[in-house]
Amino acid sequence: MTYPDLTALIKSYDIRGIVGEALTEDVARAIGAAFVDAIVIPDGESAVVIGHDMRESGPGLAAAVAEGVTARGIDVIRIGLCSTDGLYHASGALDLPGVMITASHNPAAYNGMKLCRSKARAVGEQTGLAEVRELTARFLVDGFEPANAPGSVTDRDTLADYGAFLRVLVPLDGIRPLKVVVDAANAMAGHTVPAVLGTAAGLPALPIDIVPMYFELDGTFPHHEPNPLETENLRDLQAAVLEHGADIGLAFDGDADRCFVVDEKGQVVSPSAITCLVGLRETEREHQAGRIPTVIHNLICSRAVPEQLRAARARTVRARVGHSYIKAQMAELDAVFGGEHSAHFYFRDFWFADSGMLAAMHVLAALGSQDAPLSELLAAHDPYVASGEINSTVADVAAATQRVRDAFVTDGVDSDDFDGLTVSHWDGHDEKWWFNVRPSNTEPLLRLNVEAAEQDVMERVRDSVLAVIREG
């Protein structure tokens, strides 16, 4: 029997596809059943939590997943509209596996899923997603046996519990008054920010004046795509911060598990600087509790991250890019915090999962506990110059990487192949730079990140590496 190849839909970290083409309700139903057989039953679980974002296809796909789950005899708890970290909260608080229906920052035509075990433990290629893919393909062709007794479906509203939980982790009631512009991009932050930072879920008022931008939930994203990693999607927020004389601007992605920050001058803050700020806060808290802190950072974070955290007597561990890798490593090492340059921030106290809202609250707490503006507060955490991630389409990824290796791995530089190729000309050198090139998991792309101590050096190294990558 020939089964469909679902690798373009069920990827290394999650599930993403165009609705009505790669991702249909029949496929979602099969995924629900496959999730039960590959993860839920082997783990001895009795129920699955299911939530969805604001995309129009979300409720239908969530219902289809629930049908697949209950057909295999497992109960479903539906929490409805939620952010991805809201789903992680429900999974952690209820100690149940979960399915989040979302395509995160992808355009409106897409939807997808993020799967987790109980306590929000990530399901990736090496931890069950490959088995889910294989079973889904088989179920689409052969069908699957319904259980003797189907599972039940119940509804539960967890939004207020999620907000209250975050407020305990990062209290904000004692900070100075702050004016905060939030760009929700017509996505899930429009649902969660009023509940967590405001009073919409019945929580007490905080000394925060929220200036809302695009809070109306609309999965067609009429103002801009919910991807703050692209600079053009931050321009409205930058302008609004200046217009309103705000202390800070926050931009969330589609499912609100990532948060980008804009300072009072309208300048975009590097996620590495946020990793430093939050990592130092969590490091200090660990020391106060008599513990030795461990902080995880991915390999394209700024060198400032390990430098500053080690100076604060934290143990730092370098990780591959990708949430499933960082979550697994955080759990293994009992790390208090983890940061990625893509603005994913992970917390031990949040079941080692990522939360854009919790990261934002840490920044608000730091800003509101002293009198300096955000730009001044963060200046020390952003000492170097970075290129940002630059993608190059190449005919042969391996050949292009080898060209870079041949050109730059010479005497006097350090290199490794931990995640792509990293070349470092830093320690012991007057001219300090490093770069990483790594392949895309799904496209014929090489991704380049360069950092240097000086602007002109960064630009020269960036241009030299790009020339080698693209010469083929």
N, C-alpha and C positions, 0 to 999 in steps of 0.2 A: 504494500500500500504506500502511495506517495502522499506525504503530508506537506502542507504549505510551509514555506520558509518565512518565519516571523521575526527574523533578526532585525529587520528595519523598523519594526514596531516595538518589540520587547527588547530593549537595549541593555547596556551594561549596568545602568543605575536605575532605570525606570522605564515607563511605557509612554511612547509619544507617537501620534499619527493623525492624519487628516480624517476628520469625522465623516462617516459615510463611505469612505474608501478603505484605508487600512484599519480604521477603528469603527466598528459598527456595534449595535447592541447585541447581535449574535456573538461577536468576538468577545465583548465584555462579559456576557453570560458564561462563555467558556473559560475566560480568565478567572472569574469568580470560583468556578468549580475546580479549576487547576490550582488555585491558591489554597483551597481547602485540602486537596489531596497532597500537594507538595509541602505545605507549611503547617496548616492549621491542625490537621489530624495527627501528623507525626509529632507535633509539639504538645499534643494533649489538650488543645484549647476547645472551649465550648461555644464561643461566639466571636464575631468579627465586628469591629466598628467601621462604619462607612460614612465618609463625608464628601462634599463636592464644592468646587468654587462657583463663580458667577457665570460661567459659560453656559450658553443656551442648551447645549447638549448634556450638561452635567446631571440634571435630575434623571433623565432617561438612562444614561450610562450607569448611574448609581443604582437605579432600580434593577437594571439587567445584571450587574454584579451581584446584587442581593439575591436575585433569583438563582444564580449559579451557586451561591453559597448555601442558601436554604435548601436547594434541591439535593445537596450532599449531606443534609441532616444537621447543619450548623446554624445557630441562631445569629441574627443580625441586629445590631443597635445602630440606628440611623441618627446621625447628629446634624444632618442637613448642611446648610451653608457654613463653611468654615475656612480658615486659612490652613495651610499645611501644618504649621506648628500648632494650630488648634486641634488638628487630628492627632498629632503626636502627643499633645497633652491628654487627650481622651484615652489614647492607647496606654500611656503611662499611668494615669490615675486609675483607670479601670483594669489595668493589667491584662489587656487583650490585644490581639493582632489587629491591624487596620489597613484600610484601603482608602487613599485620598484620590478623588477624581479631579485631576488638574493637568494642564499643559504648561503650568508655571508662566514663563515669560513669552511663550510661543505665540505667533499670530492667531487671529480669531478662528481660522479654519481648523485649528488643532484642538485635540484634547488628549488626555492620557491618564496615567495612574502612577502613584507612588505607593509601594507596599511596605509594610513593616510587621515585624513580629511583636509580641507583647513587650511592654516597656519601650516602645518606639524603636526597637532594634532594626537596623536597616536590612532590607532584602536586596542584594545585588547579584551580579552574575555568579560570584563564587559562593553566595550564601542562600541560594534557592531560586533565583530568578531564571537561571538556565532550565531548571526543572519545570518551573511554571510555563516557560516558553514551549518546552517539548510537549507537556500535557495539553496545553491550549491547542496546539496544532493537531494533536491526536483527537481531542474532543470535537473540534470543528468538523472533522471527517467522520469519525465513528460515533459521535455522541457520547454521553456518559450516563451511567446507571443512577437513577434517583435513589436516595436512601429510603429505607422502609418508612421512616418518620421524618417528614421535612422539618427544617428549622423554623422558628418563629421570627417575626420582625417587630421591633419596638422602636419608638422614637424618643429621643432624649436631647434636651437643650443643654449644652455644656459651655456656652459662651461666657456666662457670668463666673463659673468656676475657673475657667481658663484665665480670665482677667484677674480674679482674686489671687490665683496661684502666682502669677507673674508679679503682682504688687507685693507679695510677701518676699519674693526673691530680691526685688529691687524697690525698696520703699521710696516714694517720691513726694510724700506729703510734707516733708520738711525742707524742700529746696526753695530757692528764691523764685519769684514769678518769672516765667519764661513765655515768650511768644514763639510758637512753633508752627511753621508752614508744613503741611503734609500733602504730598502728591500721591494719591492712591491709584492713579491711572485707570479709574473706573473699575478697579479690581478689589481684591479681598480686604485690603487695608481700609477701604471705605466702610467695611462691616466691623472690623476689629478695633481700629483706632478709637472710634466713639465709645466702644465698650470698655477698653482697657485704660485709655488716657482721659476719657470723658466719663459721663454718667449714664450712658445709654443702657448699660446692663444693670443699673441700680447700685453701682459702686459710688463711694463718696467722691466729691469734686477734688481735683488736684490743682495746685497753683500753676496750671498750664493753660494758656490761651491758644487754642488750636485754630489755625487759619486753614480751612479745608480746600483742597483742590481735587476736583474730579472724584468725589466720593460716591456718585451715583453708580450703582453696580450695572455694568454694561459690557458683556463679553465680546462686543464688536470693537471695543476700545476706540471710541470716536475721536479722542484727543491725541493720543499717541500710544504706541505699543507699551505693554507693561514690562519693559526691559531697561532698567536704569543703568545697565552696563554700557549701553549705547549713549554717547554723550548728548545726542540730539534730543533724547527723551528726558533730559534733565534741564533743558533750557527754560521751560516754563517755570519750574521750581526756582531756579536761580534768579530769574526776574522777579518772581513773587516775594522771595526773601528780601530783596532790596526794596521793592515797592512798599512792603509792610513794615520795614525796619525790624525784621524778626531776628531772634537770637540764633536760630538754627532752622534748617530745612531737612525734611526726611522724605525719601522716595522709596517706595516698596515695589517689589515685582508682583507678578500676577497672583501668586498664591501667598504672598506676604511672608515667605520664609527668608527673604533677603532684604536688607535695608542699606541704602546709600545715604550719605550725609553731605549737606551743603552748609558751609559756615556763614557767618553774618555778613561777609563780604560777597557772597554769591559764588564762592569758589568750591568746587567739588573736592571733598576730602578723600584721600586714598584709603581704601579698606584696610591696607596694612597699618595705617596710623590708628584706625579704630581697633585693629587687633592689638596694637601696643597698649592703647588706653584701657581697653577692657581687660586684656591679659594682666596688666599691672594691678588693676583693681582686684581681680580674682586672686592674683598672687599674694597681695597684701592680706586678703581675707584668709587664705590658707595658712600663711605664717602666723596670723593672730590665733588660729585654731591649733597651732603646734604641728602643722603638717608641712611636708616638703612639696611645693606645687610642681605639677607637670603641665606644660602647655604645648599643644600640637599646632604646627603651622604648615601649610603646604609649601612646596619648594619654590613657588613663584612669588611668595610674599617677600617684602623688602627685607634686606639684611638687618634693618633696624629692629625687626621683631625679635630675632634671637639675641641680638646684642643687648637690647634694653631689658629683656626678661631675664637673661643670665646675670646682668648687673644687679637685678633685684633678687637674685638667689633663687630663680626658678630653673627647673630642668626643662629644656626645650627639645622637642622631637620633630624632625622633618618628615612630612608625609607626602604621598602622591596626591595629585589633583583628583578630586571626586569625593562626594559626600559619603559613599559607602566605605571607602578606605579610611577616611578620617574618623567616622563614627566607630568603626571596629577597633582602630588603634586607640582611640580615647577610652573605650571600655576596657581594653586589654591593660592599659597603663593607669587606669583610674585618673585620667587627666581632668583637671578642673575646667579647662577652656580650650577651644580650638578655633583657629581663624583661617579663612581662605581669602585670597585676593579678589575673588568673585563676590565678596560680601556675604558669604555664608559664615555664620558664627555659631559655635556649638558649646553647650554647657553641660557639665556633669550633673548639675542640679535640675536639668531639664532632660533627664534620661539620656544624656550624651547626644541629644538631637539638636538641630539648628533652629534658631528662632530669630527672625528679623526684629520682632517686637521687643524681645528681651535685650538684644544688642542696643536698640534705640533707647531703651529705658536706662541702660548703663551710661550711655552718653549724656542723656538728660540729667541723670543723677550727678555725674561728674561736673557737668557744666553748671548745674544749679547749686552745687555745694561750695562754689567760690565765685569771685566777682569778675574774673577776667573773661573777655569774649572767647568764643570757641577757637578762632584762628590762633590766638595767643596760647590757649590751653594745649592745642595740638601741634604747635610749631616744632617742639622738641621731638615729636614722634614721626616726623616726616623729613629727615635730614638729607635724603638722597634724591636722585632724579631717575624716573622710570619712563619707559617707552609706552607702557600699556601693552595689551596683547595685540599682536599684528598677525593676521592670517594670510598665508600664501597658498594658492592652489598650485599643486605640482603634479607632474605626470607620474613620478615615482618617488614616494615619500622616503623609502629606504635609501635610494640613490642620493636624494637631496641632503638627507641627514649625513651621509658619508662624506659628501663634498664639504659640509660645514666642519665635520670632524677633521678631515685632512687639512683644511685651511687654518683652523684655530687651535687644535689640540697640539701644542708644541711645548718645548722646554719652558719652564717658568710659569705654566698655568696648571690649575687643578681641573679635573674633569670627572664626571661620573655618568652612569646610565640608569640612574634610579627611576626616573620618569622622563623619557626622552633623553636628550643630551644636555647636560649642564656644564658650562665652561666658566671658570672663575679666575680672574686676574686681580685679586684683592689683597689677601694677606701678604705683607712683606713688599708691596708695590706702592710706588708713589701715585701712579695712575691706576685708579681702582674701578673695575667694572666686572660684571658677570652677565651671562645670558643663558637662557634655556630654550631649546627647540624641542617640541614634542608633537607627535601626530594626533590628529583628531581620531576619535573612536569610530566615526561613521562616515567621514568624508575624506577625499584626497587632499587634505590640508596639513600644512605645518604651521604651528603656532609659535610665535617668537615673543619672548619677554626679555627686555634688557634693563639693567639698572647700573648706574654709575654714580660716583661722588660728584661729578661735574656735568653740566648740561652739554658742553661741546664734546666731551668724551662719550657720553651716552649716544649722542646723535651720530658720531663717527662709527662707533661699534655697531649700532643699529643698522646704518646704511651699508656697512661692509658685510654684515651677516645676511641681510636681505639680498644683496647683489649675488652672493654665493648661492643662496637658496633658489633664486629665480633665474639663474643663468641657464638652466636646462630648458 
